[in-house]
Amino acid sequence: MWYLRRFFTHFAEEISTPTDFISCLQQTPNKIQNSFGGSLNLESLSWLHNVAPCFPLRGDQIQIIHEPNHFYETLVQRSSVARERIVLASLYLGTGHMENAFVQTLRRSLQQQSSLRVNVLLDFTRGTRGDVNSKTMLLPLVRDFGEQMRLSLYHTPDLRGLTKRLAPPRWNELLGLQHMKVYLFDDAVLISGANLSNDYFTNRQDRYILIEDKPLADFYAQFISRVQEFSLAVNKNAQEELHKDGKILPYEGVKEEFIMHAKQRITDFMQVTYVQQQKAVEEQKGADTWIFPLVEMGQIGIHHDSLVTRQLLSSSIERSRLKLATGYFNLTQEYMDTLANNCLAQCSILMAHPNANGFQGASGPAGGIPAAYTLIAKKFYENLVHLKQSHRVNFFEYEKDGWTYHAKGLW
Protein backbone atom coordinates (compact mmCIF):
# COMPACT_ATOMS: atom_id res chain seq x y z
CA MET A 1 0.00 0.00 0.00
CA TRP A 2 2.94 2.33 0.64
CA TYR A 3 4.02 1.86 -2.97
CA LEU A 4 0.52 2.72 -4.22
CA ARG A 5 0.42 5.89 -2.15
CA ARG A 6 3.76 6.93 -3.51
CA PHE A 7 2.75 6.07 -7.08
CA PHE A 8 -0.48 8.06 -7.00
CA THR A 9 1.20 11.03 -5.35
CA HIS A 10 3.76 10.99 -8.13
CA PHE A 11 0.96 10.90 -10.71
CA ALA A 12 -0.80 13.92 -9.23
CA GLU A 13 2.45 15.86 -9.40
CA GLU A 14 3.41 14.53 -12.83
CA ILE A 15 0.37 15.73 -14.76
CA SER A 16 0.25 19.13 -13.08
CA THR A 17 2.39 20.95 -15.61
CA PRO A 18 1.97 24.73 -15.87
CA THR A 19 -0.04 24.42 -19.11
CA ASP A 20 -2.20 21.57 -17.91
CA PHE A 21 -5.91 22.09 -17.23
CA ILE A 22 -5.59 20.01 -14.06
CA SER A 23 -2.99 22.35 -12.58
CA CYS A 24 -5.57 25.14 -12.65
CA LEU A 25 -7.67 23.14 -10.19
CA GLN A 26 -4.81 22.91 -7.71
CA GLN A 27 -4.37 26.48 -6.59
CA THR A 28 -5.09 25.27 -3.04
CA PRO A 29 -3.73 21.70 -3.10
CA ASN A 30 -4.40 20.94 0.53
CA LYS A 31 -4.34 17.29 1.51
CA ILE A 32 -7.89 16.13 2.13
CA GLN A 33 -8.00 13.91 5.17
CA ASN A 34 -10.37 10.97 5.32
CA SER A 35 -11.32 11.66 1.70
CA PHE A 36 -13.43 8.52 1.25
CA GLY A 37 -14.93 8.37 4.71
CA GLY A 38 -12.22 6.04 5.96
CA SER A 39 -12.87 3.33 3.38
CA LEU A 40 -9.58 1.50 2.91
CA ASN A 41 -10.88 -0.18 -0.24
CA LEU A 42 -10.92 3.19 -2.00
CA GLU A 43 -7.65 4.56 -0.67
CA SER A 44 -5.80 3.71 -3.88
CA LEU A 45 -8.08 6.15 -5.72
CA SER A 46 -7.44 9.07 -3.39
CA TRP A 47 -5.44 10.83 -6.14
CA LEU A 48 -8.75 11.67 -7.81
CA HIS A 49 -9.23 14.37 -5.19
CA ASN A 50 -6.18 16.15 -6.64
CA VAL A 51 -7.45 16.25 -10.21
CA ALA A 52 -11.22 16.92 -10.11
CA PRO A 53 -13.93 18.42 -7.89
CA CYS A 54 -15.65 15.83 -5.72
CA PHE A 55 -19.34 15.57 -4.86
CA PRO A 56 -19.98 13.25 -1.88
CA LEU A 57 -23.42 11.63 -1.63
CA ARG A 58 -25.16 8.39 -0.71
CA GLY A 59 -25.69 5.42 -2.98
CA ASP A 60 -29.45 5.56 -2.45
CA GLN A 61 -29.47 8.91 -4.28
CA ILE A 62 -28.54 7.11 -7.50
CA GLN A 63 -30.83 5.10 -9.76
CA ILE A 64 -29.71 3.07 -12.76
CA ILE A 65 -32.14 3.07 -15.69
CA HIS A 66 -31.84 -0.02 -17.86
CA GLU A 67 -34.11 0.35 -20.89
CA PRO A 68 -34.58 3.03 -23.58
CA ASN A 69 -38.34 3.20 -23.02
CA HIS A 70 -37.79 3.82 -19.30
CA PHE A 71 -35.32 6.55 -20.24
CA TYR A 72 -38.00 8.24 -22.34
CA GLU A 73 -40.65 7.80 -19.66
CA THR A 74 -38.31 9.37 -17.11
CA LEU A 75 -37.67 12.38 -19.35
CA VAL A 76 -41.41 12.94 -19.84
CA GLN A 77 -42.36 12.33 -16.22
CA ARG A 78 -39.62 14.52 -14.77
CA SER A 79 -40.38 17.30 -17.25
CA SER A 80 -44.07 17.23 -16.33
CA VAL A 81 -43.42 17.78 -12.60
CA ALA A 82 -40.43 20.15 -12.74
CA ARG A 83 -41.08 23.41 -10.91
CA GLU A 84 -37.91 25.50 -11.21
CA ARG A 85 -35.62 24.34 -13.98
CA ILE A 86 -35.20 21.94 -16.85
CA VAL A 87 -31.77 21.84 -18.48
CA LEU A 88 -31.22 19.66 -21.54
CA ALA A 89 -27.80 19.20 -23.17
CA SER A 90 -27.65 16.83 -26.12
CA LEU A 91 -26.22 16.44 -29.60
CA TYR A 92 -29.67 16.90 -31.12
CA LEU A 93 -33.42 16.51 -30.71
CA GLY A 94 -35.18 14.25 -33.20
CA THR A 95 -38.21 15.23 -35.26
CA GLY A 96 -40.56 12.27 -34.88
CA HIS A 97 -43.75 11.57 -32.94
CA MET A 98 -42.07 10.75 -29.61
CA GLU A 99 -39.87 13.82 -29.78
CA ASN A 100 -42.86 16.02 -30.53
CA ALA A 101 -44.74 14.54 -27.58
CA PHE A 102 -41.76 15.40 -25.38
CA VAL A 103 -41.75 18.99 -26.66
CA GLN A 104 -45.47 19.25 -25.90
CA THR A 105 -44.75 18.10 -22.35
CA LEU A 106 -42.26 20.95 -22.04
CA ARG A 107 -44.91 23.34 -23.37
CA ARG A 108 -47.50 22.25 -20.80
CA SER A 109 -44.99 22.58 -17.97
CA LEU A 110 -44.02 26.09 -19.08
CA GLN A 111 -47.69 27.05 -19.26
CA GLN A 112 -48.47 25.68 -15.80
CA GLN A 113 -45.37 27.00 -14.02
CA SER A 114 -44.51 30.64 -14.67
CA SER A 115 -41.38 30.24 -12.52
CA LEU A 116 -40.07 27.34 -14.63
CA ARG A 117 -37.03 27.97 -16.82
CA VAL A 118 -36.15 25.61 -19.69
CA ASN A 119 -32.58 25.77 -20.95
CA VAL A 120 -31.52 23.70 -24.00
CA LEU A 121 -28.02 23.26 -25.45
CA LEU A 122 -27.61 21.36 -28.73
CA ASP A 123 -25.00 21.17 -31.46
CA PHE A 124 -25.31 23.72 -34.28
CA THR A 125 -24.46 21.53 -37.27
CA ARG A 126 -26.44 18.48 -36.15
CA GLY A 127 -29.30 20.55 -34.73
CA THR A 128 -29.86 22.47 -37.98
CA ARG A 129 -29.48 19.58 -40.43
CA GLY A 130 -32.42 19.43 -42.86
CA ASP A 131 -35.46 21.66 -43.25
CA VAL A 132 -37.17 20.09 -40.24
CA ASN A 133 -34.66 19.80 -37.42
CA SER A 134 -33.98 20.25 -33.72
CA LYS A 135 -34.10 24.01 -34.00
CA THR A 136 -37.46 24.09 -35.81
CA MET A 137 -38.88 21.65 -33.24
CA LEU A 138 -38.04 23.99 -30.37
CA LEU A 139 -38.53 27.37 -32.05
CA PRO A 140 -42.26 27.61 -31.14
CA LEU A 141 -41.30 27.40 -27.46
CA VAL A 142 -38.68 30.13 -27.93
CA ARG A 143 -41.30 32.35 -29.58
CA ASP A 144 -44.10 31.67 -27.11
CA PHE A 145 -42.33 31.74 -23.74
CA GLY A 146 -39.78 34.53 -23.88
CA GLU A 147 -37.38 34.50 -20.93
CA GLN A 148 -38.71 31.16 -19.74
CA MET A 149 -37.17 29.33 -22.71
CA ARG A 150 -33.56 29.52 -23.90
CA LEU A 151 -32.14 27.58 -26.87
CA SER A 152 -28.42 27.59 -27.61
CA LEU A 153 -26.45 25.89 -30.37
CA TYR A 154 -22.76 25.14 -29.87
CA HIS A 155 -20.74 25.99 -32.97
CA THR A 156 -17.22 24.60 -33.30
CA PRO A 157 -14.53 27.26 -33.89
CA ASP A 158 -13.02 24.98 -36.54
CA LEU A 159 -15.97 25.53 -38.92
CA ARG A 160 -15.29 28.94 -40.45
CA GLY A 161 -14.40 30.75 -43.66
CA LEU A 162 -14.63 28.80 -46.90
CA THR A 163 -15.12 25.55 -45.02
CA LYS A 164 -18.26 26.88 -43.33
CA ARG A 165 -19.65 28.15 -46.63
CA LEU A 166 -18.85 25.10 -48.72
CA ALA A 167 -18.97 22.07 -46.42
CA PRO A 168 -22.31 20.28 -46.96
CA PRO A 169 -24.57 19.06 -44.12
CA ARG A 170 -23.30 15.91 -42.36
CA TRP A 171 -19.77 16.53 -43.61
CA ASN A 172 -19.54 19.76 -41.62
CA GLU A 173 -20.23 17.72 -38.48
CA LEU A 174 -16.82 16.05 -38.86
CA LEU A 175 -15.10 19.23 -37.67
CA GLY A 176 -16.45 19.05 -34.12
CA LEU A 177 -19.62 18.67 -32.09
CA GLN A 178 -21.29 19.39 -28.77
CA HIS A 179 -21.66 15.86 -27.43
CA MET A 180 -22.74 16.18 -23.79
CA LYS A 181 -25.88 14.23 -22.80
CA VAL A 182 -27.08 15.76 -19.53
CA TYR A 183 -30.78 16.06 -18.64
CA LEU A 184 -31.58 18.00 -15.48
CA PHE A 185 -34.91 18.46 -13.71
CA ASP A 186 -34.92 20.67 -10.61
CA ASP A 187 -32.36 18.89 -8.38
CA ALA A 188 -32.08 15.63 -10.30
CA VAL A 189 -29.47 14.94 -13.01
CA LEU A 190 -29.78 12.22 -15.63
CA ILE A 191 -26.37 11.51 -17.18
CA SER A 192 -26.41 9.44 -20.34
CA GLY A 193 -24.92 8.90 -23.77
CA ALA A 194 -28.37 8.88 -25.37
CA ASN A 195 -29.62 11.63 -27.64
CA LEU A 196 -33.18 12.92 -27.63
CA SER A 197 -34.47 10.91 -30.57
CA ASN A 198 -36.69 7.97 -31.39
CA ASP A 199 -34.01 5.26 -31.62
CA TYR A 200 -32.67 6.17 -28.19
CA PHE A 201 -36.21 6.00 -26.80
CA THR A 202 -37.01 2.57 -28.24
CA ASN A 203 -34.33 0.15 -29.45
CA ARG A 204 -30.88 1.74 -29.07
CA GLN A 205 -29.27 0.52 -25.87
CA ASP A 206 -27.37 3.12 -23.88
CA ARG A 207 -26.60 3.82 -20.24
CA TYR A 208 -28.64 6.15 -18.02
CA ILE A 209 -27.76 7.22 -14.47
CA LEU A 210 -30.24 9.33 -12.48
CA ILE A 211 -28.76 11.21 -9.52
CA GLU A 212 -30.78 13.16 -6.96
CA ASP A 213 -28.40 15.76 -5.54
CA LYS A 214 -28.78 19.55 -5.53
CA PRO A 215 -25.07 20.46 -5.45
CA LEU A 216 -24.39 18.19 -8.42
CA ALA A 217 -27.43 19.53 -10.27
CA ASP A 218 -26.27 23.09 -9.61
CA PHE A 219 -22.83 22.19 -10.96
CA TYR A 220 -24.15 20.82 -14.25
CA ALA A 221 -26.67 23.64 -14.69
CA GLN A 222 -23.91 26.22 -14.23
CA PHE A 223 -21.46 24.30 -16.41
CA ILE A 224 -23.93 24.12 -19.29
CA SER A 225 -24.67 27.80 -18.83
CA ARG A 226 -20.96 28.53 -19.21
CA VAL A 227 -20.83 26.58 -22.47
CA GLN A 228 -23.84 28.55 -23.70
CA GLU A 229 -21.90 31.78 -23.21
CA PHE A 230 -19.68 30.90 -26.18
CA SER A 231 -22.46 29.18 -28.13
CA LEU A 232 -25.05 30.77 -30.44
CA ALA A 233 -28.35 31.95 -28.98
CA VAL A 234 -31.49 31.36 -31.07
CA ASN A 235 -33.90 34.30 -31.02
CA LYS A 236 -37.62 34.48 -31.77
CA ASN A 237 -36.89 35.26 -35.42
CA ALA A 238 -35.08 31.92 -35.80
CA GLN A 239 -31.73 33.69 -36.10
CA GLU A 240 -28.55 32.60 -34.37
CA GLU A 241 -26.78 35.43 -32.59
CA LEU A 242 -24.05 36.11 -30.08
CA HIS A 243 -24.99 35.12 -26.52
CA LYS A 244 -25.75 38.15 -24.33
CA ASP A 245 -22.62 37.35 -22.28
CA GLY A 246 -20.57 36.25 -25.29
CA LYS A 247 -17.48 38.05 -26.53
CA ILE A 248 -16.62 36.53 -29.92
CA LEU A 249 -18.58 34.59 -32.51
CA PRO A 250 -16.99 31.14 -32.96
CA TYR A 251 -16.73 31.47 -36.74
CA GLU A 252 -15.55 35.09 -36.99
CA GLY A 253 -12.52 37.03 -35.87
CA VAL A 254 -9.36 35.36 -34.63
CA LYS A 255 -9.93 31.69 -33.85
CA GLU A 256 -7.27 31.62 -31.13
CA GLU A 257 -8.98 34.49 -29.28
CA PHE A 258 -12.27 32.59 -29.20
CA ILE A 259 -10.53 29.45 -27.95
CA MET A 260 -8.65 31.34 -25.25
CA HIS A 261 -11.83 33.04 -24.02
CA ALA A 262 -13.90 29.83 -24.01
CA LYS A 263 -11.17 27.85 -22.27
CA GLN A 264 -10.79 30.52 -19.61
CA ARG A 265 -14.53 30.53 -18.86
CA ILE A 266 -14.57 26.78 -18.31
CA THR A 267 -11.25 26.72 -16.40
CA ASP A 268 -12.34 29.50 -14.03
CA PHE A 269 -15.60 27.72 -13.29
CA MET A 270 -13.96 24.36 -12.64
CA GLN A 271 -11.36 25.97 -10.39
CA VAL A 272 -14.01 27.67 -8.25
CA THR A 273 -15.99 24.43 -8.04
CA TYR A 274 -12.88 22.47 -7.08
CA VAL A 275 -12.19 24.77 -4.13
CA GLN A 276 -15.84 24.76 -3.01
CA GLN A 277 -16.07 20.99 -3.08
CA GLN A 278 -12.89 20.51 -1.07
CA LYS A 279 -14.79 21.96 1.86
CA ALA A 280 -17.84 19.79 1.11
CA VAL A 281 -15.67 16.65 1.18
CA GLU A 282 -14.08 17.63 4.47
CA GLU A 283 -17.50 18.23 6.03
CA GLN A 284 -19.18 15.16 4.55
CA LYS A 285 -21.32 13.01 6.84
CA GLY A 286 -22.74 9.67 5.83
CA ALA A 287 -21.43 9.67 2.26
CA ASP A 288 -20.68 6.30 0.70
CA THR A 289 -20.40 7.45 -2.93
CA TRP A 290 -18.18 10.11 -4.50
CA ILE A 291 -18.66 11.67 -7.94
CA PHE A 292 -15.80 13.36 -9.82
CA PRO A 293 -17.03 15.26 -12.93
CA LEU A 294 -14.45 15.27 -15.71
CA VAL A 295 -14.34 17.58 -18.73
CA GLU A 296 -13.03 16.97 -22.24
CA MET A 297 -13.25 19.84 -24.73
CA GLY A 298 -10.44 19.26 -27.19
CA GLN A 299 -11.59 22.00 -29.58
CA ILE A 300 -10.74 24.62 -26.96
CA GLY A 301 -7.67 22.89 -25.59
CA ILE A 302 -9.12 21.19 -22.51
CA HIS A 303 -7.94 17.61 -21.97
CA HIS A 304 -9.09 16.44 -18.57
CA ASP A 305 -11.16 13.29 -18.91
CA SER A 306 -8.62 11.67 -21.24
CA LEU A 307 -5.74 12.21 -18.82
CA VAL A 308 -7.65 10.84 -15.85
CA THR A 309 -9.03 7.89 -17.83
CA ARG A 310 -5.58 6.95 -19.05
CA GLN A 311 -4.31 7.01 -15.48
CA LEU A 312 -7.22 4.86 -14.28
CA LEU A 313 -6.21 2.29 -16.89
CA SER A 314 -2.50 2.37 -16.14
CA SER A 315 -2.82 2.46 -12.35
CA SER A 316 -4.82 -0.76 -12.07
CA ILE A 317 -3.14 -3.38 -9.94
CA GLU A 318 -2.66 -7.08 -10.54
CA ARG A 319 -5.79 -9.23 -10.12
CA SER A 320 -8.03 -6.17 -10.47
CA ARG A 321 -10.74 -6.12 -13.14
CA LEU A 322 -11.68 -3.48 -15.67
CA LYS A 323 -14.82 -3.56 -17.79
CA LEU A 324 -14.91 -1.18 -20.73
CA ALA A 325 -17.96 -0.64 -22.94
CA THR A 326 -18.06 1.32 -26.18
CA GLY A 327 -20.58 1.59 -28.97
CA TYR A 328 -17.75 1.98 -31.46
CA PHE A 329 -14.32 0.43 -31.08
CA ASN A 330 -12.33 3.57 -31.85
CA LEU A 331 -10.15 3.86 -28.75
CA THR A 332 -7.42 6.46 -29.00
CA GLN A 333 -3.95 5.12 -29.70
CA GLU A 334 -2.93 6.24 -26.21
CA TYR A 335 -5.70 4.17 -24.63
CA MET A 336 -4.81 1.11 -26.71
CA ASP A 337 -1.11 1.48 -25.87
CA THR A 338 -1.94 1.84 -22.17
CA LEU A 339 -4.18 -1.23 -22.13
CA ALA A 340 -1.56 -3.26 -23.96
CA ASN A 341 1.60 -2.09 -22.21
CA ASN A 342 0.82 -0.43 -18.89
CA CYS A 343 -2.24 -2.16 -17.47
CA LEU A 344 -2.18 -5.10 -15.05
CA ALA A 345 -5.94 -5.61 -14.80
CA GLN A 346 -8.01 -8.36 -16.35
CA CYS A 347 -9.97 -6.44 -19.00
CA SER A 348 -13.32 -7.15 -20.62
CA ILE A 349 -14.26 -4.98 -23.60
CA LEU A 350 -17.87 -4.84 -24.79
CA MET A 351 -18.63 -3.28 -28.17
CA ALA A 352 -21.35 -3.32 -30.78
CA HIS A 353 -21.54 -6.24 -33.18
CA PRO A 354 -21.62 -4.90 -36.78
CA ASN A 355 -25.34 -5.73 -36.85
CA ALA A 356 -25.85 -3.56 -33.76
CA ASN A 357 -23.87 -0.64 -35.13
CA GLY A 358 -25.99 2.39 -35.95
CA PHE A 359 -24.12 2.89 -39.24
CA GLN A 360 -24.87 -0.62 -40.52
CA GLY A 361 -26.64 -0.39 -43.87
CA ALA A 362 -26.02 3.33 -44.25
CA SER A 363 -25.53 4.70 -47.76
CA GLY A 364 -22.24 6.06 -49.00
CA PRO A 365 -18.97 5.96 -47.06
CA ALA A 366 -20.82 5.74 -43.72
CA GLY A 367 -21.88 2.19 -44.62
CA GLY A 368 -18.27 1.06 -44.25
CA ILE A 369 -17.90 2.34 -40.68
CA PRO A 370 -18.91 -0.93 -38.91
CA ALA A 371 -16.30 -2.88 -40.88
CA ALA A 372 -13.70 -0.23 -40.06
CA TYR A 373 -14.34 -0.61 -36.33
CA THR A 374 -14.07 -4.39 -36.64
CA LEU A 375 -10.72 -3.97 -38.38
CA ILE A 376 -9.43 -1.66 -35.63
CA ALA A 377 -10.46 -4.23 -32.99
CA LYS A 378 -8.79 -7.02 -34.96
CA LYS A 379 -5.51 -5.12 -35.22
CA PHE A 380 -5.62 -4.31 -31.50
CA TYR A 381 -6.14 -7.98 -30.67
CA GLU A 382 -3.26 -8.99 -32.94
CA ASN A 383 -1.04 -6.49 -31.12
CA LEU A 384 -2.07 -8.02 -27.78
CA VAL A 385 -1.12 -11.46 -29.09
CA HIS A 386 2.24 -10.11 -30.25
CA LEU A 387 2.88 -8.62 -26.80
CA LYS A 388 1.70 -11.82 -25.07
CA GLN A 389 -1.11 -9.91 -23.36
CA SER A 390 -4.13 -11.51 -25.05
CA HIS A 391 -4.79 -13.69 -21.97
CA ARG A 392 -5.57 -10.49 -20.08
CA VAL A 393 -8.06 -8.86 -22.48
CA ASN A 394 -11.37 -10.42 -23.57
CA PHE A 395 -13.63 -9.05 -26.32
CA PHE A 396 -17.42 -9.25 -26.39
CA GLU A 397 -19.96 -8.01 -28.96
CA TYR A 398 -23.50 -6.87 -28.23
CA GLU A 399 -26.11 -8.19 -30.63
CA LYS A 400 -29.87 -8.13 -30.13
CA ASP A 401 -32.30 -8.57 -32.99
CA GLY A 402 -33.60 -5.21 -34.15
CA TRP A 403 -31.50 -3.22 -31.66
CA THR A 404 -28.36 -1.09 -31.89
CA TYR A 405 -25.80 -0.49 -29.15
CA HIS A 406 -24.43 2.87 -27.98
CA ALA A 407 -23.42 2.48 -24.32
CA LYS A 408 -20.02 3.60 -23.08
CA GLY A 409 -18.43 3.27 -19.68
CA LEU A 410 -15.55 2.06 -17.55
CA TRP A 411 -15.96 0.00 -14.42
N, C-alpha and C positions, 0 to 999 in steps of 0.2 A: 504493500500500500504506500510505503514511503516513496518508492520509485514512481508510482502513478501520480502522487502529489507533485513531485518534482517535474515530471513530464508535462502535466497540464499547466503548471505555473510557467514553464518554459514556453509553452504554446501561447499563452496569453500575452507574454512579452514579445514573442517572435512576430506575431501578426500585427502588433501595434506600431507600425511604421508611421512616420509623420504624415504621409499622404494617404493613409488607410482610413476608411470610413469608421472602422472600429475604434481607432485611437480617439476619435472625436467624442466617443461615449465615455471615455475614461479620464475626464478632467478631474474627477474626484475618485480615484481608484482605491477607495477604502476597502479593506478586507471585510467581507460580510461574514459575521460569525453565525454559526448554526443555520446556514443558508437553506438547508432542506429539512428543517425541523428536527435535526438530529438523526435523520435516516442514514445509516452507514451504507446501505445499498446504493445510495445515490451520490455518495461522496466523490466518486471518480468523475462525476459530471459537474462538479462545483465550478469549473472554469467557465461554464456558460454565464455565470453571474458577471464575468469580466468582459463579456462581448455583446450582451443584449439586455434590454430592460426585462425585468421579471415580474409576472403577475401571479401572486400566490392565491389559490382558491381550493375548494374541496372537490373531490371527485364526483359528488352527487350534484354538482352544478353543471355537469357535462352529460350530454345525451348523444349517442351515436345513432344516426339515421341510416338505414340499410338499403332502402329501395328508392328508385327515382320517383315513383308515384307519391311516396311519403314525403319526399323532398318538396314536391310541388304542393301537396296539401299543407305542409308546414309554412311555405311561403304565403299561401292564400290565407290560412288561418291567422298567422301572426300579423299580416298586413291588415286584416279586418278588425283586429282588436288594439292595434297600436294607438297610443294617445299623444305621444310627443314627437317621435321621430321614426322615420323609415329611411335607411341609407342602403342603396343598392350599387355595388361596384361589380361590373361584369364586362366580358368582351363585347357582348351584344345581347339584345332582346329580339327574340324571333317574331314572326308576323302571323302565326297561325291562330287557330281557335283558342287553344289553351293560354297562349300569351295574351290574347285580347281579353280573355276572362280575368286574367291576373291584373291587367291594366284597369279594367272596370272595378275590380276590388279596390285598387288604389284610389280611384275616383270617388267611390262611395265613402271611403275612410276620410278623404279630404273634405267631402261635403259635410260629414257628421262631426268632424273635429276641427274647429277653426284654429286650434293651437297646434295641429299636426303639421310637421314639415317633412316633405319628401325630397330626398337628395339623391340623384342618379348620376353615376359616372360610367361611361361606356367608351369604347374605342372609336375614334373618328372614322377611320377607313372601313372597318367592319360594320360600324353602326350606320353608315350612310350608303352602303352597297345596295344598288337597285333603286327602283322608283318607290317601292314600298319597303321600308326599312325600320330599324330601331328608332330612328329620329322621328319619322312620320307617325309611328305608333304612340309616341309619348308627347308629341307636339300639342295635341288638344288639351292635355293636362297643363302644359306650360302656358297656353293661352288663357285657360279658364281659371287658374288658381293663383296667378301672380306670385307673390313672395312665398306662398306655401310650397311651390314646386320649382325645383332647380334641376336643370339637365346640363351636364357637361360632357364634352367629348375630348378625350386625350388625343393629341396629335403629335406624332413623333417628330423630333427636330431633324431627323434624317430625310424626311420627305419635303423637299423644297426645290425651288427653281424649276429647271426644265423637267426634272424627274417628277415633280408634283403635277406639272401640266400634262405630261405625256404618259406617265405610267397608268395603265388601265386598272379598273377595279379588280380585286383579288391580287393582282401582281403588286399593287402598291402596299398591300398588307405585309409583304415580305420584309419591308424596311423597319418594322417595329410596331408593337401593339401594346395596349393596356390590357393586362391579362389577369388582374386580381379578380377573385370571385368571393366577395364578402357581402353578406346580406344581414342587415342590422335592423332590429325592431325594438324600440325603446332601449331596454338594458340587456337584450339578448343578441348574441352574434352567431350567425351561421356561416362557418368557414367551409368552403367547398372548392372543387375544381370544375363544377358544373356551370354551364351558361344558362341563361334564361330562355330556353327554347324547347320545342316539343320533344326532340329526341332525349334531352336530359330530364324530361318530365315523365318519360314512358319506358324506353328500352335501351338507354345508354348508361351503363353502370359507372358510378363515380363514388366519391366519398363525401360525407356530409357530417360535420361536427357542430352541434348546437351547444353554445356556452352561455349560461346565465350569470353575468358578472358586470356590474356597472362600470368599474374602472377599465375593464378590457373593452367594453362597448364604447366608452368615451374615447379611449385610445384610437380605435379604428375609425370612429366618426371624425375625429380631428385629423387623423392621417389622410383619410380620403379627401377631406376639405383642403388639406395642403396641396394634394395632387391637383385638385380642381383649380387652384390658383394659377397654375401654369398650363391649364387645359383651356379649351374653347367653351364659352358659355353660349347656349342656344337661347335666342330671344323669341318673343311672341311672333315675330315676322319670319321665323324659321331661318334666321341668319346666325352664323357662328361669329362671335366677337370676342375680344379680349375680356378675360375675367375682370371684375371690378377691382380686384386686388392684384391683377397681373401686371407685369412690367414689359414683357416682350412677347410678341407672337412667335410661336415655335417655328414658323416657316418663313419669317422675315428677319431682316437685320443680320447680326453676326451670330452664327450658330453657337460659338463658344460662350458668348455672353448669356444666351438662354440657358445653356447647360449649367453654367456656373451659378446662375440665379436659382434654377430649379434644385440643383444639388444642395445649395446652401439652405433652402427652405426645409428640405427633408432632414438634412443633417442637424440643423438647429432644433427641430421638433424632437427628433430621436434623442438628442443629448439631454434636453429638458426632461423628457420622459424617463430616461435612464436614471437621472439623479432623483426624481420623484419616487421611482419604484424601489430604489435602494432603501429608502426609509420604510416603505410598505413591507418589504421583505423582513427588515429588522423587527418590525412591530407585529408580524404575522402571528395569528393565534388559530390553531386548529387546521391549518392548511395541510393537505396531503398531496396536492397537485400544483405544479409550477409551469407557467406558460411563458415562453420566450419568443416574442414576435421577431421575425427576421425579415429583412428587406433586400430585394434584388432589383435594381433599376439600372441595367447596364448602359442604356442609352444616355443617361446623365452621369455615368461614372461611379455608380454605387454598386459595390460588390460585397455583400454582407452574407446573405444566405449561402452563397456558393463556398465562401471561405469556411463558414461554420460547418456546413454539410461535409465538406472534404475532411475536416478535422474529426467529425463524428465517425467517418468511415475509417480513417487511419488510426484513431485512438482506441479502437475496439481491442479487447484483450482475448487471449486464447480461450477457447471453449464458449465464448459469447456467440450470440446469434443476431444476425441482421436480416430483416425482411424488407425488400425494396420492391415497390410496385410502380409501374409506369405504363401509360397507355401506348406510348411509342418508345421503342428502344433506340433512343438517340442521346445516350449519356455523353457528357462532354469527355474529351480525351483525358482531362485531368481526373475525372471520376473513375474512368475505366483503368487508368494507370494506378490509381490509389487502391482500387479493389483488387487489382492483380498483384501489386508489388508491396503495398504497405498496409494490408488489412489482415488481421489474424482471425476474424470471425468466420463462422459458418454462415454463408450467405444464400438466401433464396430470392430469386428475381422473378417477379410475376409481370408478364406483359401481354398485350393483346395478340391473339392468334390473327393471322391475316384476314380470316373471315369476320373477326370482331373489330377490325380496324375501320374507323370511320371513312377512310379514303378508299376502301375496297370498292371497285366498280366505278370509280369516278372517271370522268372523261378527261382526255388530254394527259399531260405529264403527271397530274395528281394521282392518276390510276396506278402509277408505278411506285408510289410511296410505301405501301405495305411490303412489297418485295425488297425495297431498299432497307427498311428496318430489319427485316429478316437477315439480310446480308450483313448488316452491321453486327447483329447478335452472333451470327456464325463466325465472323472474323474475331470477335471478342472471345468466343469460346475456344477457337483455335489458338489464340494467344495464351489463354489459361492453360491449355494442354501443353504448349511449348514451355511454359514456365513451371510446369508440374504443380499447378494450383487448381486444376479442374475438380479435384476431390472436395474442394472447399466451397464451390459455387454451383448451385443447382438452378436450372431454368424451368419455368412453368409458363404455359400459355392459357389465357382465358378464352373460352369459346362457349357460347350459349346461343342456341338457335334463335335467329332473329334479333339478337342483341349486339351492341358494340360496347367496347371497354375503354374507359377514360380515366380511371382512378390512378392517383399517384400518392406515394407516401414512403416513409422510412420508419421502421420499427426496430 
